[in-house]
Amino acid sequence: MKGKEIFVIRGGNPLYGKVVVHGAKNAVLPMLAASVLTADKVSICDCPLISDVDDMVRVLETLGVTVERKGREISVSGSPKMTEIPSHLACAMRSSVFMLGALLSETGEVRLFAPGGCRIGARPLDIHFDGLTRLGAKVEYGEDFVQCTADKLKGADIVLKYPSVGATENLIMASVKARGTTRLIGAAREPEICSLVRLLRKMGADVSGEGTPVITVRGVDDLDGASCIPVTDRIVAGTVMAAVAVCGGRVEIVGGDADIMGAVISPFLTSHTFLVEHGGVIVFESDKMLLPTDVSTGPYPLFPTDMQAPFMACQCYACGLSSMRETVFEDRFAHVGELRKMGADIALAGNTAFVDGSRGMHGANLCASDLRGGAGLLVAALGADGESTLEGVRYIDRGYENIEEIFALLGGKIARQRT
C-alpha cells in the first residue's frame, strides 16, 4: 500500500543560484483546450511538468483526440469524438472547465460535471454560462452536471460582471467560429489570456484587444494547426522571490518577465532587497530584513490572488504589522491556521489578515489544503528555525514542477519523503 508524500524542510538556509521558469500553468491549460478547435496539429511548447497538465492531457485523450508528448512539447491533433468530460476527470481538476467554450464551438454540445481543484471559495461559473447563453447556447443544469448545446453560435456583446479569467478565455474560444462579431466588455487582462489569443491568432482566428478590458472576436469558418510558446509562469517566479526574501540570498530567475510581474515585484522592493532585470533574467537579492507591507489582491494588473499566500509568508517575517486583503476569493485564508502553528501572529477580520511578524517563526507539522496555500507554507518553512513537515504535497504538485528540487539546488534543506 502506498504511503503519503510529505516535504521535510529544515529552515534558515540562504538561497543562492539559478532557477529556470517554464511556461505558465494558467496559460498552458486553456491553450491545450483550444487545440480541439481544429483537427490539424496544434503544438504547445515549454509546458511545465506538473500534475494539472497531466490531467488536462488525460481529458483530451478521453475526448478522443490524439496527444503526443515529447518532453515539454505537447501536440494535439484530430477531432473530439466525445463531448462529455467524465466526472472523475472533472472532479480532479478545476481547469476542465476550459473545455466548455472550445467543445461547444467545435461540436455544438458539451456536458461538464462539477469541476474540482482547490477549495478556495465558491468560484461560481455563472459568468461563463451567462456569456455562452448570450452567444446562443442552451444551458441545462442536472444534479451534478451542466450541459450546453448550440446549433450555431452567434456573435454578441457580452458584459462581464467581473473580469473572470476563465470566463474570458472560455468566451473567446466559444466566439472564434461564431457567426458575426463578439465583444467582451469588462474582460480580464491577464498575460495568460494574451498567450491564448496569440495561439488562436496563429491558428487563423480574428481576435483583437487582448490585454485590455474590451476584446473583439470576429468569427471565422475554420482554424488551422499552429505552434506556440506560452508566457512564463509569473507565480512560480514570485514564489521563488518570496523564498529568497525570507531566507536571504541571491537568485537569478531565468524566464522571469518583469514586464508582466510589476504588481508581483512591487511589494518586494525595499531598502533591504535588490532587483534587476536584463534579457529575460531577474536577479533578486535579499538580506532577510523584511519591512511591513499592506497588500490587496485584485485582477491583473493588480497583485495576483495566487501570490497571496506566498507573500503572506514574507509578512510573517517582517518587523512590524502588515496587512493582506483578499478581494478575489472569499475562502483563501486556509493557510493562516497552519502559519499560526509556526508562531505566526495573524488576526483575521473579514477578508483582511493582519500579520505581526515581530515574533519570529519556528518549525511545525503542517498540512496544505490548496495549491497556493501549500506554496506559502513551504516558503514559510524554508525561513523558519528548526524542522517542518508539510503534508498535502499533491496540491503543490498541481502547479510547481519538482519544487523541492528547485529549492534544494539553491541551498535549501528540503526533501520529498514517503511515509
Secondary structure, DSSP 8 states (H G I E B T S, - for coil): ----EEEEEE----EEEEEE--B-HHHHHHHHHHGGG-SS-EEE-S----HHHHHHHHHHHHTT-EEEEETTEEEEES--S--EE-HHHHHH-GGGGGHHHHHHHHHSEEEEE---S--SS----HHHHHHHHHTT-EEEE-SSEEEEE-SS-B--EEE-SS--HHHHHHHHHHHTTSBSEEEEET----HHHHHHHHHHHHTT-EEE-TTSSEEEEE--S----EEE---B-HHHHHHHHHHHHHH-EEEEEET--TTT-HHHHGGG-STTEEEEEETTEEEEEE-S-----EEEB-STTSB-GGGHHHHHHHHTTSSSEEEEE--S-TT--THHHHHHHTT-EEEEETTEEEEEGGG--B--EEE--SHHHHHHHHHHHHHSBSEEEEE-HHHHHTTSSSHHHHHHHTT-EEEEEE-
